[in-house]
Every structure is written in structure tokens, then in C-alpha cells.
Amino acid sequence: MEPMPIPCPAAWVPDATGMDAFNAAYRQARQQRAVFIAVELQGPRWTVKADALTAPQHSIDTAVYDAVREAVIHLIRTRQIRRDSSAGPVYFALHDVGRRGIRKCPPGQFCWGDLAGGCWC
């Protein structure tokens, strides 16, 4: 299974740990009318966030939303993320992603979770 492409290079996904960093990253996405995507360290684990409200000119295709929702449900059921993680439709938050859950996937992409041997990137 080939990894699904991420919407931007991994180097562009900011660490939004702390209120100032989160606000700065969200403000930048809103100003650029880009989808907000960030990771945030919360204790020993990570939260991965995406918010399409910062890019009102874009809509999330139904098939894409369904695929992401199924991926989030799978990650919750397999206890790779917390049950209070959000699966959209415009805001996504994956809570308690462990260090094993965020890893480098070739070529230079960050991947979250394990979906039947592949990555959700």
C-alpha cells in the first residue's frame, strides 16, 4: 500500500506546542488562506491537528472526508489515538499520538498511525 500524500512537505508542518506557537501557526495559515496543519507536543505524546476553516475557498471532497474519517476510526479502534480525537468534517485532531505513531516515511514525509501496513500521511 502506497502512503497517501500529505498536503504539504513535512518541513512545513509546524510544531504548534504552546499557545503562542499555536496562535502564530494558525494566524499564518489563515492569512495565506491555507489549510492549517500542525503537531503539538502534549506531555510525552503528540496531537496532530488540521483545520480547513482557514482555507474557505477549498472544500473537502466527500471521498477524501470519508477516507480520513475511516482512518481516524481505525486509529481509535486500534488504540493508536485517544477516543476523543475528531474526524471532521472541517476540523481534525488526533490526540495522544505516540512517538511510534509519528515517524519518518520516505521520501521525507511524516506519517501517523499504521493502516493495514501502510501509512496515513
SVG drawing of the C-alpha trace seen along z (x, -y; Angstrom):
<svg xmlns="http://www.w3.org/2000/svg" viewBox="-19 -37 32 42">
<polyline fill="none" stroke="black" stroke-width="0.4" points="0.0,0.0 1.5,-3.3 1.4,-6.2 -1.3,-8.8 0.4,-12.1 0.3,-14.9 -1.0,-18.3 2.4,-19.9 6.1,-19.0 6.7,-17.7 9.2,-20.5 6.3,-22.9 4.2,-21.3 4.9,-23.5 5.3,-22.4 2.5,-24.4 3.3,-23.4 2.2,-26.2 -0.4,-28.9 1.9,-31.4 3.2,-28.9 -0.3,-27.6 -1.7,-31.1 1.2,-32.1 0.8,-29.0 -3.0,-29.3 -2.8,-33.0 -0.2,-32.3 -2.5,-29.6 -5.5,-31.9 -3.5,-34.8 -2.3,-32.5 -5.8,-31.0 -4.2,-27.6 -5.4,-24.5 -4.0,-24.7 -1.9,-21.6 0.3,-21.3 1.7,-19.0 1.6,-19.8 3.5,-18.1 1.3,-17.4 3.4,-15.7 5.1,-12.7 2.7,-12.4 1.6,-14.4 -1.6,-15.9 -1.9,-16.3 -4.3,-19.0 -5.8,-20.0 -8.4,-22.7 -10.0,-23.6 -11.7,-26.7 -8.6,-28.7 -9.0,-28.0 -12.6,-28.8 -12.1,-28.7 -11.3,-25.0 -13.8,-22.3 -13.1,-18.7 -14.2,-16.2 -16.7,-13.7 -14.5,-10.7 -11.5,-12.3 -13.5,-13.1 -14.8,-9.5 -11.3,-8.1 -9.9,-10.3 -12.9,-9.6 -12.4,-5.8 -8.7,-6.2 -9.4,-8.1 -12.0,-5.5 -9.4,-2.7 -6.8,-4.5 -9.2,-5.0 -10.4,-1.3 -6.8,-0.1 -6.0,-2.4 -3.3,-4.3 -5.0,-7.6 -7.5,-8.7 -11.2,-8.2 -11.9,-12.0 -10.0,-12.5 -12.0,-14.4 -12.8,-13.3 -14.0,-16.4 -15.8,-17.4 -13.6,-20.5 -11.5,-20.1 -9.4,-17.1 -7.5,-16.4 -5.7,-13.1 -4.9,-13.1 -2.2,-11.0 -0.2,-10.1 2.9,-8.3 6.4,-8.7 6.0,-5.4 2.9,-6.9 4.8,-9.9 7.7,-8.6 9.6,-9.4 8.3,-7.8 10.2,-8.0 10.6,-10.4 10.7,-13.0 7.0,-12.6 5.7,-12.3 3.2,-9.5 0.7,-9.0 -0.5,-5.5 -0.5,-2.2 -3.3,-1.4 -3.0,2.2 0.7,2.0 0.7,-1.4 0.8,-5.0 -1.7,-7.7 0.4,-10.7"/>
</svg>
